[in-house]
Amino acid sequence: MRVNWSAVITGFVIAIVLGLFVVWVVPITAGTVWLLAVPGLVGGFIAGYIVTGVWNGALNGGLATVFGGLVWLAVVTLAGALFAGLVPAVSVAGVGLLALFVQAIPGALAGALGGWWKAHREERPGPTTG
């Protein structure tokens, strides 16, 4: 298994852009909070699709999702420390680190699906020239 940093960064950027779009367009309520998982799934899938194979896709998709979560966690923790205080910021960081482990699983699964899909698309024989 190799880490393709280009795939990880691409999945990360896609997850960030889709995350901003989802938060901007959809009001977050108890019924729509599940939509926040979509950017990580799509970013993980894209990172997995860039590489080939289930294991490489899972590794790169999981890393793309975790890096995206780490950036958001750093931003939220810094904002919490500046505006709410140090104790609430540390609490948010602790819960956020737990959430990163939970987010890595769907990102890795989506990456594995993307890597599997690409591997199976490449196996199709093309038209033969006679």
DANORSUL-V906091 format. One record per residue. N is the residue number from 0. NEAR is the number of other C-alpha atoms within 12 Angstrom. Layout:
n/near
N/NEAR
N/NEAR
This chain:
n/near
0/13
1/19
2/23
3/25
4/21
5/21
6/35
7/39
8/28
9/31
10/45
11/38
12/28
13/29
14/39
15/32
16/20
17/25
18/31
19/21
20/17
21/22
22/22
23/13
24/13
25/18
26/16
27/15
28/11
29/10
30/10
31/15
32/15
33/18
34/24
35/28
36/30
37/28
38/35
39/48
40/41
41/38
42/49
43/51
44/45
45/43
46/50
47/49
48/40
49/36
50/37
51/34
52/29
53/31
54/27
55/36
56/42
57/42
58/41
59/47
60/54
61/47
62/46
63/49
64/51
65/39
66/34
67/39
68/39
69/25
70/22
71/27
72/27
73/22
74/18
75/25
76/28
77/21
78/19
79/21
80/20
81/15
82/13
83/16
84/15
85/16
86/16
87/19
88/23
89/22
90/19
91/25
92/27
93/18
94/18
95/24
96/24
97/18
98/22
99/30
100/21
101/20
102/32
103/33
104/27
105/31
106/43
107/41
108/36
109/40
110/43
111/38
112/36
113/38
114/33
115/29
116/24
117/25
118/22
119/16
120/15
121/15
122/12
123/11
124/9
125/8
126/6
127/6
128/5
129/3
